[in-house]
């Protein structure tokens, strides 16, 4: 696919930070967005989701002073959770195209250039993602990659069992997200998956660039697995599955298939789950 590049800065970036984030990680993320991109955003909206410590505040103040015309900080009175924070933050995004970014990841320098060009040149698509490389401390230290299907039909075929995108990697048309109902704060840990279901049901079209354009921080891996396993996670996942059934995104048979294939994994020891993920769901560069 041939892309024509337009160097206008007419897109926003949407981020959310809360008290448990590392100041060093936030600094790296903001540097990758505001300084290192070949095509820089017109605006970055950073939602501060509740009170944060002094060190995080210092990082934010530094970038606020350095990028007065680009960085907009929206401070919330308490921690509402990622879904609610993004819901509020999206309304503050001025551009018609918005990129998502997490505060502990790193965007490669050409990420926004390539995704923005794709949306400009392919008006039939509403959301574009990219592949990611997972890392622990510095990019490249794990040499582990997560690839996602490319075309809309492939992404939708898989949506009944897994989220079609790596959430922090997407760029989208703001109007499409608002038409679908915006982010939902009622489904913690599944605010992205539920949004993609709503987008699909509202007629949005998806595409995933087959390039690694985002470094995704997973740490040593075991801590991420612990957060996404156990009874506490299973309860949230069950709430999501009930939601998917209620909005007619999943049929009863599809709910049963989802539960049979995924729920038992949540109750396995984290080390075994990590082995399954690394062995069967990730690609390793040798």
N, C-alpha and C positions, 0 to 999 in steps of 0.2 A: 504494500500500500504506500503510495507516494504522498507525502505531506508537504504542504506549503506553510512556511513559518511566518507568523506575524508577531513582531516584537512589542506590540502594545501591552501595557501593564493593566489590562482591564479584567482582572480576576482577583478574588479574595481568597485568603487561606483561613480556615476555621480550626482553632486549637482550644483545648481545655486543660487546665493544670489544677492539681489539688495538693494538699499538704504533704503527702507521702512521696512526691516526686523529688528526685535528686537535682540539686541546683546545677551540677555539672551536666547532667543529661538535658535539662531544659536549655542550657546555654548552647550545647551542641545542636539541638533541634532548631532553635531560633537562628543560629548562625547558618545552618544549611538552607533555611527558608529565606532569610532576609539578605544574606551576604553572598552565598556561594552559587545561587541559581543563575543560569545563563539568561533566563527571562524572569524578572522579579515581579512579585505581585503588587498590584495597586494598593492592597490593604491586607493586613493580618489582624484578625480578631482573636484575641486571647481571652478566654473566659477563665477567671480565677474563681474556682468552685469552692467558696468558703474561705475561712481564715487560713493563711499560710505563714510559714516561719520567716524570719528575717533574711536568711540566706536566699531563699527563693525570691523574696521581695527585692533584694539587691539586684539579682539578675534581671528581673522584669524592669526595674527602674533604669538600669543601664541601657536596655534596648529601647525603652520609651524615650529616653533623652536623645539617643542616637538616631532613632527613626520616628521622629515626632509626627511626620505626615503619613506614615504607613501603619504604625502599630496602634491599634485601639484595644485598650484593656477594659474588660467588663467585669467588675468585681461583684460577686454575689454574697449576700449576708450570711449564708450557711452552705454546707455541702449538700447539694441537691442530687448529685450523681451525674454520670456522663451524659445520659440521654437528655435529661432536663437542661444541663449546661449547654449542650449543642443545640437544643431547641431554641433556647434564648439567644445564643450566639449567632445562629443563622439569620435571625431577624435583623442583626446589626451589620451583616455583610452587605456592602453597597453594590458589588458587581453582580452581574447575571450569571457568572460562572464562579464556582467555589471549589477549592481543593481542601480535603481533610488532611490533617497531620497530627500525630501524637507527639507529646512533649518529651518522649524518651527515644524517638526514632530519628533517623537521619535521611533526608531526601538527597538523592544523587543530583549533581548540578544540572542535568538536562531533564529532570523529571517534569517540571511545570511546562517547559518549552514543548516537550513532545505531547503531553496530555492536552494542553491548551490548543495546540495545532490540530490534534485529532478532532476535538469537538468543533473547532472552527470549520474544518473541512468535511465533517460528517454530521450534518444537522439532524439526521434521523436518530442519532444516539443521544441518550440523556446522562449516562454514567459511564466513565471509563476508568478502569483500574490498571494495575501493573503487577508484575511478579515481584517477589521480595527475596532478599537474602537475610537470613537470621544470624544474629551475632550475640556474643556474650559481653565482652568489654570493648573491643574495637572491631569494626567491620572486617570481615574476612577470617576471624579467628575460629569460626565453626565450619566454614565452607559448606553451609547447608542452605538449601533453597526451597521455597514453596512456590510451585507453579499452579496457575489457575487457568481454566479453559478460556479460549479466546473469544468465540462467537456467542451471540445472544442465545441461540437455540441450545448450545451446549451448556451454557451457564444456567438456563432455566431448567434444563433436564436434570441438573444436579441440585437444584434449589430445595428439593423436598428432603434432602438429607444433610446439606451443609450450606453455609453462607457462600454466595457466589463470588464475593470479593474479599480481599484483604482490606479491611475497613480503612486503615490509615493511608491506604494507597490511592483512594479514589479522588476523582475530580468530576463535578456534576453541574447540571443546570439548576440553579436555585429554584426557578419556577416549577420544575418537575418535582422537587422535594416538597415544596409547599403544596402543590396540587395533591400529592399523595398523603399529606397530613403532617409532614415534618417529623422530626425525631420524637420518640415516645419515652418519657421518663418512668413509665410504669413497669418496664421489663429490664431491670438491671442485668448487665452482662449480655443481653440480647437486643440492645437498642439498635445495633447495626443490622442484624439478621431480620428483625421485624420490619425495619425500614425497607430493606430490599424486597421483602414480600409485598409491602404496600406499593412500592414502585412498580413491581411486576404487574400487580393487579390493576394499577392505574394506567397501564399501557406503555410504561417507559421501556426503552431498549438499552441493553448492556453491551459493553465490549471490554476486553482486557488485553492491553498491550503485552506482547510476548517478550518483554524486556524486564530485567531487574532494574527498577528505578527507585527502590526504597530499601534502606537497611533497617531491619525490624529487630529491636532489642528483645531478646528472650532471657537474658541472664544465663545461668547454668542450665536452665530448662526445667529442673525439678520444681522450682518455686512456682513457675507458671502452671505446671500441671496440678500442683496442689490447689491453686486458686480455681482451677476448672475441673475439679473432681470432688468426690465426697457428697454427703447428703445435702450440705448447704448449697452446692452447685446444682445438684439434681432437682431440688425444689424449684430453683429459678428456671431450670430447663423445662420442667413440667408446666410451669406457668406459661412459658413461651409456646409449648406445644398446644396447650389449651387455647391460647390466643390464636395460633395458626388455624386450628380447627374452627374456632368461633367466627373468624373472618373468611372462612371457606377457602383458605390457601391450601390446607391439607384435608384430604378425605379421611374417613375413619380407618380405612385400610392403610393409608399413608402414615397416619399417627401410629398405628400398630407396628408398622415396619420401622419407623423412626425409633420407637421405644425399644423394640427387640434388638436392633443393631447398635444403638448408642448408649442406652442406659446402663447395661452391665459394665461397660468400660469405665463409667464414672465411679464404680465401686471397687475397681482393682487397685492394688497398691501403686502409688505414683511412679515408682521405678519401672514397673511393668508397662504402665501407660506410656511413659517416656520412651521406652524401647519400641513400642508399637508405632508411635508417632515418627520416631527417627528412622525406623527400619522400613516402614511401608508408606508413610505419608509425606516424606521429604526426600529430596534429591541431594546427594552428596557429591561435591566436586573432588575428584581424585588427582 
